[in-house]
Amino acid sequence: MDNRFNFRFEIPRPPAGPVVELTKEQAEKMLLEKLVGARADPRGALWELAQFYKLSQQHEKALERLRELIQLLPDPEDKANCVFTMGQAMEQARDYAGAVRYYKEAEALEPTHTFTWYFINNNLGFCLNTLGKFAEGEVYCRRALVSDPQRPNAHKNLGIALAGLGQLHDAARCFVQATQANAADPRAFRLLDDLLQKHPELKPEFKAELDACRQAVEAAGKKVQELRPVVQRGWRRQWILMKLKMRSLLARFRRG
């Protein structure tokens, strides 16, 4: 099969079991009580609370808890992930220069875990692109791809960097590769479509890829809708999403 038309899908599984509805205030109270009860080893409780604050857009509170947590982490790998999360909080607050500082601090800790290293470099690339520093952003995106070329994020962000540098053909190729890596994430396809709309001279070369990407994104979107949990209102839905994100991250702070 022509490799141009090979696509992968990454669709998160919906939460299993009953879901308890919580307001933001109730969730915060529950996590604070959990922290009080974890005095012997508060690392896991601090991490959950920091993630809660980050995902609920309470960035200063998230940073405060992460600063508490990092003092309790002897392992450089865990410290790097904690500092990386500080960068994420700054990125969410649209303080991209602040996010870059935290990400570079995390990088200086030289984490060996592929997931952490990949996203430090990927997020650095994204933030530098957002600041208009496309040449520097390209460097970090390529570093991320060296560590894990199977994820879509760095392909997409490399495409943005290359487009900013005027390398439009290579940018389009990156957007195709990002869509191939995960057609359930439509952002790279939209960037490809937008690029070809602005530069119609590229359309003849990328027409087949554009059509294939559109079909893959539409098919993945339908599958996502089929597997989507019952839509919840207000904070209940945010709490579901937070639990899904926290589940894969919390384990690394439960080491003895």
Helices and strands as residue ranges (DSSP letters): G 3-5, H 24-36, H 43-55, H 59-70, H 76-92, H 96-108, H 114-130, H 134-147, H 153-164, H 168-181, H 187-198, G 200-202, H 203-227, H 234-250, G 251-253
